[in-house]
Amino acid sequence: MKKFNEVKYNEDINSIKITIKNLIFKICDFLALMKTIHLEQKQKLPLNLRHKVESDDKA
C-alpha cells in the first residue's frame, strides 16, 4: 500500500486550483467574445433590414 504523501497531495491540489482558475479565465474570455459578436450582429441587423426595405422599394 502506498504511503500518503502530504507534499505531493498539496502540490496536486494547487495544480488543480490553477487549472480551474485558468479554465474560468478561458470561459470568461469566451463569454466576452460571444457578447462582442452578439453586439456586432445586433448593430448589423437594422442596417441589413434597412437595406432590404430600400431594395424592396426600388423593385
C-alpha positions in Angstrom: 0.0 0.0 0.0 1.3 3.5 -0.9 2.1 5.8 1.9 0.3 9.2 2.0 2.5 12.0 0.7 1.2 15.3 2.0 3.6 17.4 -0.1 2.5 15.6 -3.3 -1.1 15.9 -2.2 -0.7 19.7 -1.7 1.1 20.1 -5.0 -1.7 18.3 -6.7 -4.4 20.4 -5.0 -2.5 23.6 -6.0 -2.2 22.4 -9.6 -5.9 21.6 -9.7 -6.7 25.1 -8.4 -4.5 26.7 -11.0 -6.2 24.6 -13.7 -9.6 25.6 -12.6 -8.7 29.3 -12.5 -7.2 29.1 -16.0 -10.4 27.4 -17.2 -12.5 30.1 -15.6 -10.4 32.8 -17.3 -10.9 31.0 -20.7 -14.6 30.7 -20.1 -14.8 34.5 -19.3 -12.8 35.3 -22.4 -15.1 33.1 -24.5 -18.2 34.8 -23.0 -16.8 38.2 -23.6 -16.1 37.2 -27.3 -19.6 35.9 -27.6 -21.0 39.1 -26.2 -19.0 41.2 -28.6 -20.1 39.1 -31.6 -23.7 39.4 -30.4 -23.5 43.2 -30.1 -21.9 43.4 -33.6 -24.7 41.3 -35.0 -27.3 43.3 -33.2 -25.8 46.5 -34.8 -25.7 45.0 -38.2 -29.3 43.7 -38.2 -31.0 47.1 -38.5 -28.7 48.0 -41.4 -29.5 44.8 -43.2 -33.2 45.3 -42.6 -33.0 48.9 -43.8 -31.1 47.8 -46.9 -33.8 45.2 -47.6 -36.6 47.7 -47.3 -34.8 50.1 -49.7 -34.2 47.2 -52.2 -37.9 46.2 -52.0 -38.9 49.9 -52.6 -36.8 50.0 -55.8 -38.3 46.8 -57.1 
